[in-house]
């Protein structure tokens, strides 16, 4: 039995969930997402628009793995369309700055050139201070992907801790040279 898959997903009041064929459409105040669900393997029940339950038709090793994953994907889409997802990035280093120029994020990260990052559709980036970025959106995977791409522009350096990090991320610091 899947520990995650057994748990029912509660649907908030503002979110509409409709099953059309093999596609589950989830629509809320922040956005809408459609997920493809294999109905040959799973039974999907929407109980009075308040709960979703997903159960496999037959339990074997393969369906156990897919059961929890599909339940998590549906839950992430429901949470994303009602509350949304957010990641906060911090730029740590002398002269590291971020600015918004239209639909582009301009980053100054100690290189000889500025880095311009095109903001994808469905993601909103705000610059609180010049060193703090707030990435938000309704798609958990897209928000995480954008945050990861921005972090790759300047990886965290272990001696001084300079680079782009998520808020609250632990950095293993190394000791420098000794005389």
HELIX and SHEET records of a PDB file:
HELIX    1   1 UNK A   61  UNK A   82  1                                  22    
HELIX    2   2 UNK A  140  UNK A  152  1                                  13    
SHEET    1   A 3 UNK A   9  UNK A  10  0                                        
SHEET    2   A 3 UNK A  51  UNK A  56 -1                                        
SHEET    3   A 3 UNK A  42  UNK A  47 -1                                        
SHEET    1   B 3 UNK A  16  UNK A  20  0                                        
SHEET    2   B 3 UNK A  23  UNK A  27 -1                                        
SHEET    3   B 3 UNK A  32  UNK A  36 -1                                        
SHEET    1   C 4 UNK A 123  UNK A 127  0                                        
SHEET    2   C 4 UNK A 132  UNK A 137 -1                                        
SHEET    3   C 4 UNK A  85  UNK A  92 -1                                        
SHEET    4   C 4 UNK A 163  UNK A 166 -1                                        
SHEET    1   D 3 UNK A  97  UNK A 101  0                                        
SHEET    2   D 3 UNK A 104  UNK A 108 -1                                        
SHEET    3   D 3 UNK A 115  UNK A 118 -1                                        
END                                                                             
